[in-house]
Amino acid sequence: MNKNQKKSFEYENLGSLIIGAWVLFSPVIGGLIPVYRGLHVYWWNFIIVGLAVIFMSILSIRKMVAWAERVNIIAGVWLMVAPLFLIYFNLSNFYFWNSILSGGLIAFLSALALPVADHVIYHKHVISKNDREPLPVFKPKHYNQHHHSV
């Protein structure tokens, strides 16, 4: 992996980190939906997804793990469909479009970083037969010395 790929990888994860922070703090900006019935689960959804995206992005920046990119893709897709399942798609334009745009950007940026992360992981763990070093042979120090006393 060259430096340009690594830099691109870091910028994509940094973008996901920033959007995750936005998702985490968006309930403070948007406030409560007055006509929403129930426990305002959309708030908890934004908080949990935001924290997950932030954590996975930091993990991806530090260790380049492909599974964290996959978790971010799933989180982004969930955020895009959450207005339908949590039934706030027609109650608040802010939360609806925040879910769609933030989720789409998180999924997109993580999908861009995934091939690079897979490449790094693949080459860290797979060594071809030609690259393997032979096992060291442990011989006693006196093995090659011929001392004959007669």
C-alpha positions as CSV (number, residue, x, y, z in Angstrom):
1,M,0.0,0.0,0.0
2,N,1.5,3.3,-1.0
3,K,1.2,6.5,1.0
4,N,-1.5,8.0,-1.2
5,Q,-3.8,5.1,-0.5
6,K,-3.2,5.4,3.2
7,K,-3.8,9.2,3.2
8,S,-7.1,8.7,1.3
9,F,-8.1,6.0,3.8
10,E,-7.4,8.3,6.7
11,Y,-9.4,11.2,5.1
12,E,-12.4,9.0,4.4
13,N,-12.4,7.8,8.0
14,L,-11.9,11.3,9.3
15,G,-14.9,12.3,7.2
16,S,-17.0,9.5,8.8
17,L,-15.8,10.6,12.2
18,I,-16.9,14.1,11.7
19,I,-20.3,13.0,10.3
20,G,-20.6,10.6,13.3
21,A,-20.1,13.5,15.6
22,W,-22.7,15.5,13.8
23,V,-25.2,12.6,14.1
24,L,-24.4,12.3,17.8
25,F,-25.1,16.0,18.5
26,S,-28.0,16.5,16.0
27,P,-30.7,15.7,18.7
28,V,-29.5,18.7,20.6
29,I,-29.8,20.9,17.5
30,G,-33.1,19.4,16.3
31,G,-34.9,19.2,19.6
32,L,-37.9,17.0,20.3
33,I,-40.6,16.3,17.8
34,P,-43.7,17.6,19.6
35,V,-46.2,15.2,17.9
36,Y,-44.0,12.1,18.2
37,R,-45.7,9.5,20.4
38,G,-43.5,7.3,22.6
39,L,-40.1,7.6,24.2
40,H,-38.5,9.6,21.4
41,V,-36.5,6.6,20.3
42,Y,-35.2,8.6,17.3
43,W,-33.0,10.5,19.8
44,W,-31.5,7.3,21.1
45,N,-31.0,6.1,17.6
46,F,-29.0,9.2,16.7
47,I,-26.9,8.9,19.9
48,I,-26.2,5.2,19.5
49,V,-25.4,5.3,15.8
50,G,-23.3,8.5,16.3
51,L,-21.2,6.9,19.0
52,A,-20.8,3.7,17.0
53,V,-19.7,5.6,13.9
54,I,-17.2,7.7,15.9
55,F,-15.7,4.6,17.7
56,M,-15.4,2.6,14.5
57,S,-13.9,5.5,12.6
58,I,-11.3,6.0,15.3
59,L,-10.5,2.3,15.3
60,S,-10.2,2.4,11.5
61,I,-7.9,5.3,11.5
62,R,-5.6,3.8,14.2
63,K,-5.6,0.1,13.2
64,M,-7.0,-0.1,9.6
65,V,-9.5,-2.8,10.4
66,A,-11.9,-3.8,7.6
67,W,-14.7,-5.0,9.9
68,A,-15.0,-1.5,11.4
69,E,-15.6,-0.2,7.9
70,R,-18.4,-2.8,7.4
71,V,-20.0,-1.8,10.7
72,N,-20.0,1.8,9.6
73,I,-21.6,0.8,6.3
74,I,-24.3,-1.0,8.2
75,A,-24.8,1.9,10.5
76,G,-25.1,4.3,7.6
77,V,-27.6,2.2,5.8
78,W,-29.6,1.8,9.1
79,L,-29.6,5.5,9.5
80,M,-31.0,5.9,6.0
81,V,-33.9,3.5,6.7
82,A,-34.5,4.4,10.4
83,P,-37.1,7.1,9.6
84,L,-39.3,4.4,8.1
85,F,-38.9,1.9,11.1
86,L,-39.0,4.5,13.8
87,I,-41.8,6.4,12.1
88,Y,-40.5,9.9,12.1
89,F,-40.2,10.3,8.3
90,N,-43.3,12.6,8.1
91,L,-43.0,14.3,11.4
92,S,-39.7,16.3,11.0
93,N,-37.9,17.4,7.9
94,F,-34.8,18.0,9.9
95,Y,-34.5,14.5,11.3
96,F,-35.6,12.8,8.0
97,W,-33.1,14.6,5.8
98,N,-30.4,14.4,8.5
99,S,-30.9,10.6,8.6
100,I,-30.8,10.2,4.8
101,L,-27.9,12.5,4.1
102,S,-25.7,11.6,7.1
103,G,-26.4,7.8,6.7
104,G,-25.6,8.0,3.0
105,L,-22.4,9.9,3.5
106,I,-21.2,7.5,6.2
107,A,-22.0,4.4,4.1
108,F,-20.4,6.0,1.0
109,L,-17.2,7.0,2.8
110,S,-16.8,3.7,4.5
111,A,-17.5,1.9,1.3
112,L,-14.7,3.9,-0.3
113,A,-12.3,3.0,2.5
114,L,-13.2,-0.7,2.6
115,P,-11.2,-2.0,-0.4
116,V,-8.0,-0.3,1.0
117,A,-8.7,-1.8,4.5
118,D,-9.3,-5.2,3.0
119,H,-6.0,-4.9,1.0
120,V,-4.1,-3.9,4.1
121,I,-5.5,-6.8,6.2
122,Y,-5.0,-9.3,3.4
123,H,-1.4,-8.4,3.0
124,K,-0.7,-8.4,6.7
125,H,-2.0,-11.9,7.2
126,V,-1.2,-13.7,4.0
127,I,2.4,-14.6,3.2
128,S,3.3,-16.5,0.1
129,K,5.5,-19.6,0.3
130,N,8.4,-17.7,-1.2
131,D,8.2,-15.0,1.5
132,R,8.3,-17.4,4.4
133,E,11.5,-17.7,6.3
134,P,12.7,-21.2,7.2
135,L,12.5,-22.1,10.8
136,P,15.7,-21.6,12.6
137,V,17.6,-24.7,13.4
138,F,18.9,-24.8,16.9
139,K,22.2,-26.6,17.1
140,P,24.5,-26.8,20.0
141,K,27.5,-24.5,19.8
142,H,29.9,-27.4,19.8
143,Y,28.1,-29.3,17.0
144,N,30.4,-28.0,14.2
145,Q,33.6,-28.1,16.2
146,H,35.5,-31.3,16.0
147,H,37.6,-31.8,19.1
148,H,39.1,-35.2,19.2
149,S,41.2,-36.0,22.1
150,V,43.2,-39.1,21.8
